[in-house]
Amino acid sequence: MIDRERLAALAAEEPSRSGVYRNRFATPRHGLGAFLRWQWDTRGRFPRHQSFPLQQPDARRLANPGPHPQLTWIGHSTFLFQHRGWNLITDPVFSERCSPLPFAGPKRAVPPAITIDKLPAINAVLVSHNHYDHLDRASVKQLQARFGREILWFAPTGVASWLRNLGVERIIELGWWQSEYHGQVEAFCLPAQHFSGRGPGDHNRTLWCSWRLNFPDFSLYFAGDTGYAPLFGEIGDIFGTVDLALLPIGAYEPRWFMSPVHINPAEAVTIHREIRARQSVAMHWGTFVLTDEPMDAPPRALARALEEQQIDTETFRVPQHGETLTIELPS
């Protein structure tokens, strides 16, 4: 049972001050000086691109999913989740680069497992925040051009106006701890420990979040991008078990710079426990070089963390790019 009384009390809290949003748990803000120090320390030693297996998703399986929830990793934080008639995309990034410039910035090491023209009929998109590696302008425009009003977009406070400027019409915009029903599915906008911004003038002017979707027979949690904070214990206490959690495991080094806003694999395992996930799937690794750890380091670190925290490895899976997983319904 969801603790609705506690949820309502938290939803009444205001996460912004003078139009600027802030985390529920204070984090150090690293400014330009810290960023330049990181770049100077890393000069000439930034990780190289690595190749990873890329499975070709079965188009027939995607077009005709079975009765159990189905999840396909497209790359980075972009998934296709299918259940009960929902064909849902998370944090849409299909472009070659996650950057404001099409010719510069982080470039994909692995192409998207599915291109937008090959997707089944998408009818929902979850957006966690407006960073370039989670919300890509070209991808939004292409999704909108192909599917138009068939897509219902779920976005945190402040992001809807940006989407509308690209022609998006159907948007549910929520603040932390708020929820809204669409048919039989209740969508909850939940906190994350992160920040937002697409340029020098909009730092934290829009909200960032994680999402939980409650279907009649299944629950999905999408963490977006986050550092570690006690909020995950709160989420577990309020909602109880979640059937499937999509958790980031990459982009975490150096810790002195990244830890306030990006969890490492050990913290991902802690969150898996605290939100009471029956099953978790790893994301946010192996697609773009964003930070200092080698591209193949996160799965190895995750395996060590699972062993150290005595968690069954079968409950926290690392799919290959393009792999489709069938998730068993709770008994």
C-alpha positions as CSV (number, residue, x, y, z in Angstrom):
1,M,0.0,0.0,0.0
2,I,1.2,3.5,-0.9
3,D,1.5,5.9,2.1
4,R,-0.7,8.5,0.5
5,E,-0.7,10.8,3.5
6,R,3.1,11.1,3.6
7,L,3.1,11.5,-0.2
8,A,0.7,14.4,0.0
9,A,2.8,16.1,2.7
10,L,6.0,15.8,0.6
11,A,4.2,17.0,-2.5
12,A,3.3,20.2,-0.6
13,E,6.9,21.1,-0.2
14,E,8.3,23.7,-2.7
15,P,11.6,22.6,-4.4
16,S,12.3,26.0,-5.9
17,R,13.4,29.3,-4.6
18,S,13.1,32.4,-6.7
19,G,12.6,30.2,-9.8
20,V,15.7,28.1,-9.1
21,Y,15.2,24.4,-8.2
22,R,17.3,22.7,-5.5
23,N,17.9,19.2,-4.3
24,R,16.0,18.0,-1.2
25,F,19.4,17.0,0.3
26,A,22.1,19.7,0.0
27,T,25.0,18.9,-2.4
28,P,28.1,20.9,-3.1
29,R,27.9,22.8,-6.3
30,H,31.0,22.4,-8.5
31,G,31.4,25.6,-10.6
32,L,33.5,26.4,-13.6
33,G,36.7,26.3,-11.6
34,A,36.1,22.7,-10.5
35,F,35.1,21.7,-14.0
36,L,38.3,23.2,-15.5
37,R,40.4,21.4,-12.8
38,W,38.8,18.1,-13.7
39,Q,39.5,18.7,-17.4
40,W,43.1,19.7,-16.6
41,D,43.7,16.7,-14.4
42,T,42.3,14.4,-17.2
43,R,44.1,16.0,-20.1
44,G,45.3,13.4,-22.6
45,R,43.9,10.5,-20.5
46,F,40.2,10.6,-21.3
47,P,38.9,7.0,-21.8
48,R,39.0,5.7,-25.4
49,H,35.9,4.5,-27.2
50,Q,35.4,0.7,-26.9
51,S,33.2,-1.6,-28.9
52,F,30.4,-3.6,-27.4
53,P,28.1,-6.3,-28.7
54,L,25.0,-4.9,-30.4
55,Q,22.1,-7.2,-30.7
56,Q,19.6,-6.6,-33.5
57,P,16.1,-6.5,-31.8
58,D,13.5,-8.8,-33.3
59,A,11.0,-6.5,-35.0
60,R,8.2,-9.1,-34.8
61,R,8.8,-9.4,-31.0
62,L,8.6,-5.6,-30.6
63,A,5.5,-5.4,-32.7
64,N,3.8,-8.2,-30.9
65,P,4.9,-8.2,-27.2
66,G,3.6,-11.0,-25.0
67,P,1.6,-10.7,-21.8
68,H,4.7,-10.1,-19.7
69,P,6.5,-6.7,-19.5
70,Q,9.2,-6.4,-22.2
71,L,12.3,-4.1,-22.0
72,T,14.8,-3.3,-24.8
73,W,17.9,-1.3,-24.2
74,I,18.4,1.2,-27.0
75,G,21.5,2.7,-25.4
76,H,22.6,5.0,-22.5
77,S,19.3,5.8,-20.7
78,T,17.0,5.2,-23.6
79,F,14.8,2.1,-23.3
80,L,11.7,0.8,-25.0
81,F,9.4,-0.6,-22.3
82,Q,6.3,-2.5,-23.4
83,H,3.4,-3.6,-21.3
84,R,-0.4,-3.7,-21.5
85,G,-0.5,-1.7,-24.8
86,W,2.1,0.8,-23.6
87,N,5.1,1.3,-25.9
88,L,7.1,3.7,-23.9
89,I,10.5,5.4,-24.5
90,T,12.7,6.7,-21.7
91,D,15.0,9.8,-22.0
92,P,15.0,9.8,-25.9
93,V,18.5,10.2,-27.3
94,F,18.9,8.6,-30.8
95,S,21.4,11.1,-32.3
96,E,25.1,10.5,-32.9
97,R,26.2,13.1,-30.3
98,C,24.7,14.3,-27.0
99,S,25.6,17.9,-27.5
100,P,24.1,21.3,-28.5
101,L,26.4,21.0,-31.6
102,P,25.9,18.3,-34.2
103,F,29.6,18.3,-35.1
104,A,31.2,18.4,-31.5
105,G,30.7,16.9,-28.1
106,P,30.4,13.3,-26.9
107,K,29.9,10.9,-29.7
108,R,28.3,7.5,-29.6
109,A,30.6,4.5,-29.3
110,V,27.6,2.2,-30.1
111,P,24.8,3.2,-32.5
112,P,21.2,3.2,-31.2
113,A,19.9,-0.4,-31.2
114,I,16.7,0.8,-32.9
115,T,16.3,3.9,-35.1
116,I,13.2,5.9,-34.7
117,D,11.8,4.8,-38.1
118,K,12.0,1.2,-36.9
119,L,10.2,1.7,-33.6
120,P,6.8,0.2,-33.0
121,A,4.0,2.6,-32.4
122,I,5.2,4.7,-29.5
123,N,2.5,6.2,-27.3
124,A,4.4,7.4,-24.2
125,V,7.8,9.0,-23.4
126,L,9.3,9.6,-19.9
127,V,11.7,12.6,-19.6
128,S,13.8,12.8,-16.4
129,H,15.5,16.1,-17.1
130,N,16.8,18.3,-19.8
131,H,20.5,17.5,-20.1
132,Y,21.7,16.7,-23.6
133,D,22.5,13.0,-22.9
134,H,18.9,12.5,-21.7
135,L,16.8,14.8,-23.9
136,D,17.9,15.3,-27.5
137,R,16.2,18.0,-29.6
138,A,16.5,16.1,-32.9
139,S,15.1,12.9,-31.4
140,V,12.1,14.7,-30.0
141,K,11.4,16.3,-33.3
142,Q,11.7,12.9,-35.1
143,L,9.5,11.1,-32.6
144,Q,6.9,13.9,-32.9
145,A,7.1,13.9,-36.7
146,R,6.5,10.1,-36.9
147,F,4.0,9.6,-34.0
148,G,2.6,13.1,-33.4
149,R,-0.4,13.2,-30.9
150,E,-0.2,9.5,-30.4
151,I,2.6,10.1,-27.8
152,L,1.9,11.3,-24.3
153,W,5.0,12.9,-22.8
154,F,5.7,12.9,-19.1
155,A,8.0,15.7,-18.0
156,P,9.1,17.3,-14.7
157,T,8.1,20.9,-14.0
158,G,9.5,23.5,-16.5
159,V,10.3,21.1,-19.3
160,A,6.9,21.2,-21.0
161,S,7.4,24.7,-22.5
162,W,10.7,23.4,-24.2
163,L,8.8,20.4,-25.6
164,R,5.9,22.6,-26.8
165,N,8.4,24.8,-28.7
166,L,9.2,21.6,-30.7
167,G,5.6,21.0,-31.5
168,V,4.8,18.5,-28.7
169,E,1.1,18.8,-27.7
170,R,0.2,16.1,-25.2
171,I,2.2,16.6,-22.0
172,I,1.7,15.6,-18.4
173,E,4.0,17.9,-16.4
174,L,4.4,17.1,-12.7
175,G,6.5,18.2,-9.7
176,W,8.1,15.9,-7.1
177,W,5.8,13.5,-5.3
178,Q,2.9,14.4,-7.6
179,S,1.0,11.8,-9.6
180,E,-1.6,11.6,-12.4
181,Y,-3.6,8.7,-13.9
182,H,-3.6,7.9,-17.5
183,G,-6.2,5.2,-18.0
184,Q,-5.4,2.5,-15.5
185,V,-1.7,3.6,-15.0
186,E,-0.7,6.0,-12.3
187,A,2.5,8.0,-13.0
188,F,4.5,9.4,-10.1
189,C,7.1,12.1,-10.5
190,L,9.7,11.4,-7.8
191,P,12.9,13.2,-6.7
192,A,16.4,12.6,-8.0
193,Q,19.6,14.1,-6.7
194,H,20.9,16.0,-9.7
195,F,20.6,19.3,-11.6
196,S,19.4,20.7,-14.9
197,G,20.4,23.1,-17.7
198,R,21.1,23.2,-21.4
199,G,23.2,26.4,-21.4
200,P,24.9,29.0,-19.2
201,G,21.7,30.9,-18.4
202,D,19.3,28.2,-17.3
203,H,21.1,26.3,-14.5
204,N,18.4,24.6,-12.4
205,R,15.5,26.6,-13.9
206,T,13.7,23.3,-14.7
207,L,13.1,20.3,-12.4
208,W,14.8,16.9,-12.6
209,C,13.2,13.7,-11.4
210,S,12.8,10.0,-11.4
211,W,9.6,8.3,-12.4
212,R,7.4,5.4,-11.1
213,L,4.6,3.9,-13.2
214,N,2.0,1.7,-11.4
215,F,0.2,-0.6,-13.8
216,P,-2.6,-2.8,-12.4
217,D,-0.2,-5.8,-12.3
218,F,3.3,-4.3,-12.4
219,S,5.4,-1.3,-11.3
220,L,8.3,0.4,-13.1
221,Y,10.9,2.8,-11.6
222,F,13.1,4.9,-13.9
223,A,15.9,6.7,-12.0
224,G,17.0,9.1,-14.7
225,D,20.3,10.6,-13.5
226,T,21.1,10.9,-9.9
227,G,23.6,11.0,-7.1
228,Y,23.0,9.1,-3.9
229,A,20.8,10.6,-1.1
230,P,18.5,9.4,1.6
231,L,15.5,10.0,-0.7
232,F,15.7,6.5,-2.0
233,G,14.9,5.1,1.4
234,E,11.9,7.4,1.5
235,I,10.7,6.1,-1.8
236,G,11.0,2.6,-0.6
237,D,9.2,3.4,2.6
238,I,6.3,5.2,0.8
239,F,5.8,2.7,-2.1
240,G,7.1,-0.6,-0.9
241,T,8.3,-3.1,-3.5
242,V,8.9,-2.1,-7.1
243,D,8.9,-4.8,-9.7
244,L,11.5,-3.3,-12.1
245,A,14.0,-0.5,-11.6
246,L,16.2,1.1,-14.3
247,L,19.3,2.3,-12.5
248,P,22.4,4.2,-13.8
249,I,25.8,2.6,-13.2
250,G,28.1,4.8,-15.3
251,A,29.6,8.3,-15.5
252,Y,30.9,8.4,-12.0
253,E,34.7,9.2,-12.0
254,P,36.3,11.2,-10.6
255,R,34.3,10.9,-7.4
256,W,35.3,14.2,-6.0
257,F,33.6,15.9,-8.9
258,M,30.8,13.4,-9.9
259,S,29.6,11.9,-6.6
260,P,27.0,14.7,-5.8
261,V,25.1,14.0,-9.0
262,H,26.1,10.6,-10.4
263,I,26.0,7.3,-8.4
264,N,28.7,4.7,-8.8
265,P,27.8,1.0,-9.2
266,A,28.0,0.3,-5.4
267,E,25.5,3.1,-4.8
268,A,23.3,1.7,-7.5
269,V,23.2,-1.6,-5.6
270,T,22.3,0.3,-2.4
271,I,19.5,2.1,-4.2
272,H,18.3,-1.3,-5.6
273,R,18.0,-2.4,-2.0
274,E,16.5,0.8,-0.6
275,I,13.7,1.2,-3.2
276,R,13.0,-2.5,-2.7
277,A,13.4,-3.5,-6.3
278,R,12.5,-7.0,-7.2
279,Q,14.6,-6.7,-10.4
280,S,16.9,-4.0,-11.6
281,V,18.5,-3.3,-15.0
282,A,21.6,-1.2,-15.5
283,M,21.8,1.8,-17.8
284,H,23.8,5.0,-18.4
285,W,27.0,3.3,-19.4
286,G,28.8,1.9,-22.5
287,T,27.3,4.4,-25.0
288,F,29.0,7.8,-24.6
289,V,32.4,8.7,-23.0
290,L,31.3,11.3,-20.4
291,T,33.6,10.8,-17.5
292,D,37.0,9.3,-16.5
293,E,36.3,5.6,-15.9
294,P,36.9,3.2,-18.8
295,M,33.8,2.4,-20.8
296,D,33.8,-1.2,-19.7
297,A,34.4,-0.6,-16.0
298,P,30.8,-0.1,-14.7
299,P,29.6,-3.7,-15.2
300,R,32.7,-5.1,-13.5
301,A,32.3,-2.7,-10.6
302,L,28.6,-3.6,-10.4
303,A,29.5,-7.4,-10.1
304,R,31.9,-6.6,-7.3
305,A,29.3,-4.5,-5.5
306,L,26.6,-7.2,-5.8
307,E,29.0,-9.7,-4.3
308,E,30.0,-7.4,-1.5
309,Q,26.4,-6.5,-0.6
310,Q,25.3,-10.1,-1.0
311,I,22.8,-9.4,-3.7
312,D,21.9,-12.2,-6.2
313,T,23.3,-11.1,-9.6
314,E,20.2,-12.4,-11.3
315,T,18.2,-9.6,-9.7
316,F,20.4,-6.8,-11.2
317,R,21.0,-7.5,-14.9
318,V,23.3,-5.7,-17.4
319,P,21.8,-6.1,-20.9
320,Q,23.7,-5.9,-24.1
321,H,22.9,-3.0,-26.4
322,G,19.7,-4.0,-28.3
323,E,18.9,-6.9,-25.9
324,T,15.2,-7.5,-25.1
325,L,14.4,-8.8,-21.7
326,T,11.1,-10.4,-20.6
327,I,10.3,-9.5,-17.0
328,E,8.2,-11.9,-15.1
329,L,5.0,-10.6,-13.5
330,P,4.9,-10.7,-9.7
331,S,3.2,-13.8,-8.5
